[in-house]
Structures are given as C-alpha cells and as structure tokens.
C-alpha cells in the first residue's frame, strides 16, 4: 500500500511531492484504502466482499470475530459460555436431596428408574419398545 500526502489548495486536493512544509502531526495521518485487492468470501454465509469494513461489520453481526496477530495475548475466553454452571449443579443437588428425604418421592423415582430400565431391556432384546 502506498502512502500519498495531499493538501487542500483553493478548494481542491493537490498531491504533495515534498512534505517538508507539513507539520509532524499531519505527516502521521493518512487514509487507508477500504477496497480489498481480491474479493473475500465469508466461509459461513458464502457471501463475497470487496470491502473490508463491510466484511468486518457482517462478521461482528453474526457474533464472530476475525482472529489474527492482533488477538495474541488476549485473555478473554473464545469458546461459548459454560452450559453447566455452579448454580445448576447446586440446584440438581437440592432436588436429589429432596427426593431422597421424602419416602413417597423416593419410591416414585425408583419406580420411574425401573420402568426406564425395563424399556431399555425390551429395546435391546426386540429392537423396539
């Protein structure tokens, strides 16, 4: 990518050959070209892009991100949120303890487990329930 400097003269942009008359702050700023050299295909949607900003905008809308050297050292988790949380484990433990403490609920649970086991045995023996 080439870097060119321009100056506004009488309402028109004029390319500068010599940038010695420009301040250091102005020398640092330049405009990047948004058009990609080759079209880029989004591997998820199959859509073709010729603009980098449009591609990044659509990737962000999908909830994804473009990963490159800029993400090295990032400590944020990249996977989905945990499905099994401590709160869900504690709730399951409370339910199990409540079932085991109540004799009627415990017998009901045992009967359901026996029915499930019998259905599994029938399926394995006959290929159907």
N, C-alpha and C positions, 0 to 999 in steps of 0.2 A: 504494500500500500504506500502510495506516495503522499508526501505532506507538502501542501502548497499554501502560501500565505497570500491573502487578499487585503486590499484597503479600499474603503469607500471614498471615491473621488467624484464630486458633483453628482451624487445620487447613483453612481454606477460602481460595480466592483471591478477593481483593477488588480491583476496578479502582480505581486512584487517579485522582482528578480533579486533585489538586495534587501535584506530585512534588518539592516543596521539601524534604521531610523525608528524601529518599533521597540517599545518597552519590553522588559523581560517577562512581565506578566502576560502581555499579548502574544509573545512568542510561544508560550506554553499551550495556548488554546488552539484547537483545530477541530474540524468536523470529520467524523468517521462516516464512511460510506455504508449505508444500511443494506444495500443490494449484495446478495451473495454471488460469488463467482460462478458456482454451479448450483442448480436447484437442489434443495434439500427435501428428502421425503421423511415425513413423520411415520415412524415404524408402527405406531399404534393405530392411527387413523388412515394412513395411506395417502394423506393429502400432501401435495407438493408445495414448497415455499421458495420464493426468491427473495424474501425479506427476512432478515434475522430477527428484527423486533416482532414481526407477526408470528414467527415460529415460536419464540420465547413466550409471547403472550398466550398462545394457544396451549403450549405445554404447561404453563402455570395454571391455566383454567382447568386442565384435566387433573390437577393435583400432583403433577410430577415436577421434576426439575432436571436441568441439564447438568451433568456431572463432569467435571474436568479437573485440571490442576488447581482451580480456584477453591475447590472444596477440600483439599488436602489439609488435615489437621482440624477439620470441623468436628466438634464433639457431639453434635446433635444426632439422635438415632435416625437411621434411614429406613428401618422397617416399619410395618404397621404397629399400631398400639396393641399391647397385650390383651388377648381375649380373656385370659384367666387372671383376675386381679385378686389381691388380698381380701377385698370386700366380698367377692363372690365365694371365695374359699371359706371365709368365716360364716357366711350365710348358709352354705351347704352343711357345714359342721353343726350349726344350730338346729337345722332341720333334722339331721341324722340323730342328734342327741334327743330331740323332742320325740321322734318316732320310737327310739329305744326306751325312753322313760315311760311312755304310755302303753300299757299292755294291749289295749284294743288296736291302736295304730300299729304296734309291732306285729300282731297276728295278721292284720290286713296286709302289711308289707311282705311278710313271709309267704302268704297265700299268692300274692302277685308274683313273687320270685319263683314259686313252684310252678305257676301257670306258664311263665316265660320259659323255664327250663323244659317243661313238657312240650311246649310248642317247638323249641329248638330240636328236641329229640325226634319229634314227628317229622320235622322238615328234613333232618339228616337221614332218617330211615326211608321216607317216601318221596322226598323231593318237593313236597308241598305240605301245608299245614292242615 
